[in-house]
Amino acid sequence: MTTPRVFIVRHGETEWSLNGRHTGTTELPLTANGEKRIRATGQALVGDDRLIVPSQLAHIYVSPRKRAQKTLELLNLGCRDRLPWQKQQQVKPLDIRTDAKVQIVEDIREWDYGDYEGLTSTTIKEKRNKNGEGSWDIWRDGCPGGEYVRWNSVEDRPRSSHGFARSPADVTKRLDRLIDDIRLRFHEKTIGKPKTTDKPSDVLVVAHGHILRAFAMRWIKRELTDGVSLLLEGEYSIIFIDALSDFGEAGGVGTLSYEHHNVNEPAILLGGAFMVDTVENATEPK
């Protein structure tokens, strides 16, 4: 029977991800090494006999940030349609491997780091200590001048040097909206049904480190304020979110699905997080 999956792919390495600087709205290109590693990921994990089978992809969601879009290009999925940001089709007819549509989605953009854009966690903590603001945890506190996990009222909404947070949309709300879209459009109609080749059901999401870890938590219906290094047990499977530890690296890949062919039992697949370290033989497609 069909059990649809969601593959989550973090964009390749940039100068800021290499240095540990928080990158939300800033547009940065992939490094040369980042491009090579993503090509290696595509060669290792994409194919008819690999983890991600292009012909089984029903849809592809990608962040509006260019680093995520370049990552999708380098995975070499062989999309039939021209990618939304390209002026013309780059894939030759004989190289077409999927009919999946590519959709640029604001809901999967990276966290808006606000005042902390471009800063490392160490610098943020030093800055907060200097200002007497105490400890900081993005999952609990969000970012002043940027996005917050949630607040109970306008009075509770934290201030920054720019006043109230620029974005009133909370992270949980936008991720839940995207997850609902995936399940309604692509999973509810196929899960538990006999497998067929003409009705692909897998989904690919290409985005960013923090937002995709948050996406994985919301997939299994956990609160972001719980943090990501906790044991997930009981109703929605038993695993460590650290099963996605490799996914925290640029270019990491994770896999989400369901238990018992049931859309109401979402799960993170054990062994479903990958990093491709061997890049010496990764070459550009001819």
Stockholm file with secondary structure:
# STOCKHOLM 1.0

chainA/1-286         MTTPRVFIVRHGETEWSLNGRHTGTTELPLTANGEKRIRATGQALVGDDRLIVPSQLAHIYVSPRKRAQKTLELLNLGCRDRLPWQKQQQVKPLDIRTDAKVQIVEDIREWDYGDYEGLTSTTIKEKRNKNGEGSWDIWRDGCPGGEYVRWNSVEDRPRSSHGFARSPADVTKRLDRLIDDIRLRFHEKTIGKPKTTDKPSDVLVVAHGHILRAFAMRWIKRELTDGVSLLLEGEYSIIFIDALSDFGEAGGVGTLSYEHHNVNEPAILLGGAFMVDTVENATEPK
#=GR chainA/1-286 SS CCCCCEEEEECCCCHHHHHTBCCSSCCCCCCHHHHHHHHHHHHHHBSTTSSBCGGGEEEEEECSSHHHHHHHHHTCCCBSSCCTTCSSCCSCGGGCCBCCEEEECGGGSCCCCGGGTTCBHHHHHHHHHHTTCCCCCHHHHCCTTSCCSCCSSGGGSCEETTEECSCCSCHHHHHHHHHHHHIIIIITTTTTSCCCSSSCCEEEEEECHHHHHHHHHHHTTCCGGGCSSSEECSTTCCEEGGGGTGGGSTTCEEEEEESTTCTTSEEECTTCCBCCCCCTTCCCCC
#=GC SS_cons         CCCCCEEEEECCCCHHHHHTBCCSSCCCCCCHHHHHHHHHHHHHHBSTTSSBCGGGEEEEEECSSHHHHHHHHHTCCCBSSCCTTCSSCCSCGGGCCBCCEEEECGGGSCCCCGGGTTCBHHHHHHHHHHTTCCCCCHHHHCCTTSCCSCCSSGGGSCEETTEECSCCSCHHHHHHHHHHHHIIIIITTTTTSCCCSSSCCEEEEEECHHHHHHHHHHHTTCCGGGCSSSEECSTTCCEEGGGGTGGGSTTCEEEEEESTTCTTSEEECTTCCBCCCCCTTCCCCC
//
